Amino acid sequence: DAKTTQPPSMDCAEGRAANLPCNHSTISGNEYVYWYRQIHSQGPQYIIHGLKNNETNEMASLIITEDRKSSTLILPHATLRDTAVYYCIVDTGTASKLTFGTGTRLQVTL
Amino acid sequence: DTGVSQNPRHKITKRGQNVTFRCDPISEHNRLYWYRQTLGQGPEFLTYFQNEAQLEKSRLLSDRFSAERPKGSFSTLEIQRTEQGDSAMYLCASNRRRGVSTNEKLFFGSGTQLSVL
């Protein structure tokens, strides 16, 4: 599985958009980009995934560059409850044996 | 949908003792996964089941670890002769694999925090 690179931490003001970057320069053609987050003392929670096209759901938007070497997760209006560690993962999706890195710790502040 | 349930939430044991954790997946999910997470790190894959069959084990799963899913529903993870290095959060997850479908998102439980003294 391809490795990902994420900044270790980011801050965001409540109500503003949080843009979390991820580099995955060695991604293969059959690998998807997944985002999960983990709030303190809980298990990871699925957010969104995509292959080539940008994706949006009720939680977030995922923007994948045309060359697929990087992506950005966008939380359009961050709240204090979005404070968590966000993991960017690339995987073929066939067996869900996800390889988590150390993620980005997002701190949403007042 | 009651979510993935794990018991106990916390376990404190002495080095050398055996421990067992239980995971109850979401009822219609045929795949069940175990992950381990140490402080400051992301979860690491240990093993997974499809129904009662254990399909893959990570090399992280030493011979002191054994996982079962005897009736294809709940699963247990046993650690024999615990060591201090086994202290971690043990996470269970499940999803439903239908035919050749992919990208079935994982639903995680809240984990069992093991502390080996």
Chai-1 contact restraints between the chains, C-beta under 6 A:
chainA,res_idxA,chainB,res_idxB,connection_type,confidence,min_distance_angstrom,max_distance_angstrom,comment,restraint_id
A,Q42,B,S110,contact,1.0,0.0,6.0,A-B,restraint_1
A,G43,B,L91,contact,1.0,0.0,6.0,A-B,restraint_2
A,G43,B,F108,contact,1.0,0.0,6.0,A-B,restraint_3
A,G43,B,G109,contact,1.0,0.0,6.0,A-B,restraint_4
A,G43,B,S110,contact,1.0,0.0,6.0,A-B,restraint_5
A,G43,B,G111,contact,1.0,0.0,6.0,A-B,restraint_6
A,P44,B,F108,contact,1.0,0.0,6.0,A-B,restraint_7
A,Y46,B,K105,contact,1.0,0.0,6.0,A-B,restraint_8
A,Y87,B,G42,contact,1.0,0.0,6.0,A-B,restraint_9
A,G93,B,T102,contact,1.0,0.0,6.0,A-B,restraint_10
A,G93,B,N103,contact,1.0,0.0,6.0,A-B,restraint_11
A,T94,B,T102,contact,1.0,0.0,6.0,A-B,restraint_12
A,S96,B,L106,contact,1.0,0.0,6.0,A-B,restraint_13
A,K97,B,F45,contact,1.0,0.0,6.0,A-B,restraint_14
A,F100,B,G42,contact,1.0,0.0,6.0,A-B,restraint_15
A,F100,B,P43,contact,1.0,0.0,6.0,A-B,restraint_16
A,G101,B,G42,contact,1.0,0.0,6.0,A-B,restraint_17
A,T102,B,G42,contact,1.0,0.0,6.0,A-B,restraint_18
A,G103,B,G42,contact,1.0,0.0,6.0,A-B,restraint_19
